[in-house]
Amino acid sequence: MNIAEIDFRFSWPDHVPVVAQIEWTVPSTHDVLFSGLLEQDETAYFYAVVSLYKRKWMTHYIGKVYAQCSSKRHRAADHVKRLNQLRELCPDRTFHLTLGTPKFADDTFSPDAKTIDSIEGLLIYSNWTIHLTNKRKIDSFSNRQEIALENVGFTKHVIKRSAYGVFSSSE
């Protein structure tokens, strides 16, 4: 049996409480983010630190912001330290940020901090590679509700779709 050929679907598709499309920006350097030139800085809940290596975009870190904007979060000491560590590990690369703004299928849905945290967890878990430096949420993912995500916009650093829940096969 080839698992890639099996068409999985949510067992109860009408009862998936979190359905979101995350629009990722074209990667920008930190100085562009800090200069205020990215309007998505105010709306993005997610960000990824990425680099271009041999014509392929690599994700090094996926994170979230909830109560502040990305430009403020990336000035925090832990992020400055993380970026410096990445520069030491990979001195031949320039690191960029891409910001992810979710649009929820239900226009009236207003995500709380727990929902944003759950989406971040699924993004980390489903996009894990050896290059990802996240310390948490890489070995397991569990959530209290089903989630369906579609990444749009600049998606060379993430898989197109990921989901969490109970699935069945159409076969």
NORMO-V584971 format. One record per residue. N is the residue number from 1. RES is the residue in one small letter. PSI is psi in radians with two decimals (NA if undefined). Layout:
n:N res:RES psi:PSI
n:N res:RES psi:PSI
This chain:
n:1 res:m psi:2.27
n:2 res:n psi:1.91
n:3 res:i psi:-0.51
n:4 res:a psi:-0.36
n:5 res:e psi:-0.11
n:6 res:i psi:2.27
n:7 res:d psi:1.75
n:8 res:f psi:2.51
n:9 res:r psi:2.71
n:10 res:f psi:2.41
n:11 res:s psi:-0.62
n:12 res:w psi:1.31
n:13 res:p psi:-0.38
n:14 res:d psi:-0.02
n:15 res:h psi:0.66
n:16 res:v psi:1.85
n:17 res:p psi:-0.46
n:18 res:v psi:1.84
n:19 res:v psi:2.03
n:20 res:a psi:2.59
n:21 res:q psi:2.16
n:22 res:i psi:2.05
n:23 res:e psi:2.07
n:24 res:w psi:2.42
n:25 res:t psi:2.82
n:26 res:v psi:2.41
n:27 res:p psi:2.43
n:28 res:s psi:2.68
n:29 res:t psi:2.85
n:30 res:h psi:-0.66
n:31 res:d psi:-0.56
n:32 res:v psi:-0.76
n:33 res:l psi:-0.81
n:34 res:f psi:-0.37
n:35 res:s psi:-0.13
n:36 res:g psi:0.27
n:37 res:l psi:-0.14
n:38 res:l psi:1.89
n:39 res:e psi:-0.42
n:40 res:q psi:-0.18
n:41 res:d psi:-0.55
n:42 res:e psi:-0.33
n:43 res:t psi:-0.31
n:44 res:a psi:2.36
n:45 res:y psi:-0.25
n:46 res:f psi:2.73
n:47 res:y psi:2.75
n:48 res:a psi:2.37
n:49 res:v psi:2.10
n:50 res:v psi:2.83
n:51 res:s psi:2.74
n:52 res:l psi:2.15
n:53 res:y psi:2.07
n:54 res:k psi:0.83
n:55 res:r psi:0.31
n:56 res:k psi:2.34
n:57 res:w psi:2.26
n:58 res:m psi:2.39
n:59 res:t psi:2.25
n:60 res:h psi:-0.43
n:61 res:y psi:2.43
n:62 res:i psi:2.30
n:63 res:g psi:3.13
n:64 res:k psi:2.75
n:65 res:v psi:2.52
n:66 res:y psi:-0.91
n:67 res:a psi:0.13
n:68 res:q psi:3.04
n:69 res:c psi:2.85
n:70 res:s psi:-0.70
n:71 res:s psi:-0.61
n:72 res:k psi:-0.74
n:73 res:r psi:-0.68
n:74 res:h psi:-0.11
n:75 res:r psi:-0.16
n:76 res:a psi:2.62
n:77 res:a psi:-0.71
n:78 res:d psi:-0.59
n:79 res:h psi:-0.64
n:80 res:v psi:-0.76
n:81 res:k psi:-0.78
n:82 res:r psi:-0.78
n:83 res:l psi:-0.71
n:84 res:n psi:-0.68
n:85 res:q psi:-0.72
n:86 res:l psi:-0.71
n:87 res:r psi:-0.61
n:88 res:e psi:-0.72
n:89 res:l psi:-0.63
n:90 res:c psi:1.25
n:91 res:p psi:-0.28
n:92 res:d psi:0.07
n:93 res:r psi:2.68
n:94 res:t psi:2.25
n:95 res:f psi:2.45
n:96 res:h psi:2.89
n:97 res:l psi:2.44
n:98 res:t psi:2.32
n:99 res:l psi:2.46
n:100 res:g psi:2.08
n:101 res:t psi:2.09
n:102 res:p psi:2.51
n:103 res:k psi:2.14
n:104 res:f psi:2.52
n:105 res:a psi:-0.66
n:106 res:d psi:1.87
n:107 res:d psi:-0.37
n:108 res:t psi:-0.12
n:109 res:f psi:2.22
n:110 res:s psi:1.94
n:111 res:p psi:2.47
n:112 res:d psi:3.07
n:113 res:a psi:-0.62
n:114 res:k psi:-0.69
n:115 res:t psi:-0.76
n:116 res:i psi:-0.70
n:117 res:d psi:-0.70
n:118 res:s psi:-0.74
n:119 res:i psi:-0.74
n:120 res:e psi:-0.77
n:121 res:g psi:-0.76
n:122 res:l psi:-0.68
n:123 res:l psi:-0.78
n:124 res:i psi:-0.88
n:125 res:y psi:-0.75
n:126 res:s psi:-0.22
n:127 res:n psi:0.34
n:128 res:w psi:2.35
n:129 res:t psi:2.99
n:130 res:i psi:-0.33
n:131 res:h psi:-0.23
n:132 res:l psi:2.21
n:133 res:t psi:0.08
n:134 res:n psi:2.44
n:135 res:k psi:-0.53
n:136 res:r psi:2.79
n:137 res:k psi:0.29
n:138 res:i psi:-0.41
n:139 res:d psi:-0.36
n:140 res:s psi:2.79
n:141 res:f psi:2.31
n:142 res:s psi:2.59
n:143 res:n psi:2.76
n:144 res:r psi:-0.22
n:145 res:q psi:2.81
n:146 res:e psi:2.60
n:147 res:i psi:2.44
n:148 res:a psi:2.17
n:149 res:l psi:2.48
n:150 res:e psi:2.19
n:151 res:n psi:2.28
n:152 res:v psi:3.05
n:153 res:g psi:-2.33
n:154 res:f psi:1.92
n:155 res:t psi:0.35
n:156 res:k psi:-0.15
n:157 res:h psi:-0.08
n:158 res:v psi:2.77
n:159 res:i psi:2.70
n:160 res:k psi:-0.78
n:161 res:r psi:2.52
n:162 res:s psi:2.71
n:163 res:a psi:2.79
n:164 res:y psi:2.31
n:165 res:g psi:-2.72
n:166 res:v psi:2.19
n:167 res:f psi:2.74
n:168 res:s psi:2.82
n:169 res:s psi:2.58
n:170 res:s psi:-0.10
n:171 res:e psi:NA
